[in-house]
Amino acid sequence: MKSVVFVGGTISNMISAIEMSSEYVVTVIELNAEIGLPCTAPGHIQNLDLLKSYLDSSQMEFLQPYPLTRGYTLRSEWVLKHLGSIAAHKDVNILTRTRITECFVLGDTVTVEYIGAGSKDSGQIECNYVVDDRQWTYSAPGSKSHNLGTLDVIHTPDFGEFIHMHGGTSLLSDCSNLPENIYSLQRHEGLTEVWQESPVWFPKRGWIETITCFLPKSIENRTIDAQILEGRRVVNRINNSD
């Protein structure tokens, strides 16, 4: 059976991992301590049926999708946690707190060497494909990073250009007069996600949480829909390359 390594516990990678789990040996490698936290994806989905293809009714109810004129909002970190649980039940190997130290081609396979948090959590994986979606992952300032080199055999999900963004969650009541260029998403619990290229706007009663990361320049490509669809396209590209 062929194998694939996904770098980054992202929505796109988790969709691909779930889709490929029946025909490939699948491994997901995540630098952070858990799947879903921190999560850089805005909680915006236009078509809930895409998510219902993977989550059951109780999981969808837990997310409490909040209707907007252009779709729904929900907590994207919980989308990722549900997808991670589904992937694990489908025998996807998930390695958290794990860093790739070297990646090289050896014959017809790619060798991925890694080291984990524990003294014995190191080793190597020989695989047929590597999918690198680090563009959607969070890296704290000064933190260690993966070393994948510049191999031509690595697949990267395509979301176009990424730009630096400042995100935060504030009370809905503080967001009545947001500037037009701010990307905002009202959620069910009386909070609003606020995304801006420069941190020029601040809520009256302060931020509940903040994050600085990179997001696709295209607002359409920031949606959970785009990540699900691109995860499926990655699977098709790999299958068609055989």
N, C-alpha and C positions, 0 to 999 in steps of 0.2 A: 504493500500500500504506500502511495506517495505521501509526502508530508509537507506541511507549510508552517512557517513561523510568522506570527503577526506581532509587530513591534508597536506597542501602545494599546491600552485597554480602552479604545475609543468606540463610539457608536458604530462607525463604518466597519471597523475591524471585528467587532462582536457580531454584527450581522453576517459578515463574510465567514467568520468562524462557525457560526451556527449552520449556515447554508452548506459548508464544506465538511461538517463533522461526520457525515455518514460514509464519505468516500475517501477521506484523507485523515492522517494523523495530524491533529491541529494543536499548536501551542501558542498561547498569548503571553507575551512578556511585558510587564508593566513596572516602571520604575517606582511608582508610589506604593504606599502600603496597602491600598485597597482599590478595587475597581469602582469608579464613580466619584471618588473624592481625591483631590479636587477635580471638578468637571468644568471645562471651559465652554461647553456648548450652550448657547441660549436655549431656553425652554420653549421653543416655538415649533409647532407642527401644524401643517395645513390639512393633511389628510389622515385622520385617525385610523383609517382602515389599514394603512401601511404598518402601523404599530400593532394593530390587532392580529396581523399575520403571525406574530411571534408571542405576544402576551395573552394570557387567558383573561376571562372576565373579572376575576378577583384582582388581578394585577392592574388592569385598566382602571378599575374602581378606586384602587389605592392611589393612583396618580392624580385623581380628581381633575381631569382636564377642564379648563376654564374657557368658555367660548368667546372668541373675538370675531370681528368682522372678517378677518383674514385667516381664520383657523382657530387654534386652541393653544393655550399655554399650560405648562406643567413643569415639574421639577426634573430637569434633564439628568441630574445625578441619580435619581431613582429609576429613570429609564435604563441607565447604564447598569445599575445594580440588578434589576430584573433580567436584563440581557445576559449579564455575567452568570446569574444563577441558572438560566436556561442553558447557556453554553456548558457550564460545569456538569449539568445533568446529561448532556449529550457527549460526555467524555472528552471535552476540550481541556487540555492541560493549561492551567492558569498559574503563572509564576509572578507573584507580586514582590515588591522590594528587590527586584532583580535587574541587573545591568549587563548589557552586552559589552564585552571587552574586546572582542575581535570577530570579524566576519570575513570569510574568504571562500573562494571557489576551489574545490578539490575534486577533479574529474567531472562527473555529471551532477554533483551535488554541491550545496552550499553548507559550509560548516559554521555554526554559530556558537561561539564560546561565551559563557556567561558566569557571573558571580552573584550570589544572593546575599541576604543579610546575615545568615548563619555561617559558621565556620565550615560547614560541610555542604553548603548550598551552592556549589559551583559545578560546572560540567560543560558539556558541549552537545549540540544537537546537529545531526546531519539531516538536511531537508532538501526538498526540490525547489521550494519557493520561499521568498521572504517578502512580506508586505510591510512597508514602513509608513505609519500614519502619525509620526511624532508631531506633525504640524498641529494636531488637535490636542496634544497633551500639555499638561502644566509642568513647568520647571521652575522651582524656586531659585531666586538669585544665588549664585555660587554653588548650586547643587551639581552633583555628578550627572553625566549624560552617557548615552549609549555611544559606542564606537562601531559604526557600520561600514566605514570606509566609503569608497565610491564605486561599488560594484554595479555593473550594467544590468544584472539579473534581478535587481530589487524593484518590486512594483510599488508605486505610490498612488494612493487615491487622489483623484483630480478634483479640487474645489476652486481652481483658479488662484489668483493672487491673494495672499494673506497680508493683513495690516495690523499694526499694534492697536489694541483696544483696552479701555478701562471700563470694567463692569462693576456693578454694585446692586444691592437690593435695598430698597427704602420703603417707607410707608406710602401707600397709595395716596393718602391725604396730602403728602408733600409734593405730589407730582402733577398738580393741576396746571402749572404753567411751564412745562418743559420746552426748551428750545426745539425748533422744528427738525434740526439735524441730529437729534438724539434718537436712538433706537430703543424703544421702551416696550415692555411686555407686562401687562397687568396679570396677576395671578389670583387664584381663588381665595387665598388666606388674607387678602387685604394688603398684599405687598406688590411691588412693581420691580421688575428687572430693568435696569437702566444701563445702556451701553453707549460710550462716547469715545471718539478718537483722542480727544484731549480732555483732561479732567477739569472742565470749566464750570460745570454745574454741580452744586452740592445740596443735598436735602436739608431742610430746616432743622430736622431732629436727628440728623446724622445717618450714616450708613449702618445697616444691620450686618452686611458682609460686603467685602470688596475682592476683586481679582484683577490682575493685569495679565493679559495674554495676547495671542494672535488669533484673529478670526478672518474668514474669507471677506474680501472687499465687497463681493456681491451679497446683498441681504438674502436673496433666494438660496444661496449656497450655505448660509448659516443655519438653515432650518434642519430639523430632525429628518424631514422628508428627504432632503438632499443627501444626508449621510446614509440613510437606509438604502436609497437607490444607488448611490455610489458603491456601497458595500456589495450590492448584488452585481454591479457592473464589474467589480474586481474579480468576483467569482467567475463570471463569464469570460473575462480576459484570460484568466489562468487556465480554465477548461479548454478554451480555444487555442491556447499555445501548446497543448500536448500533441 
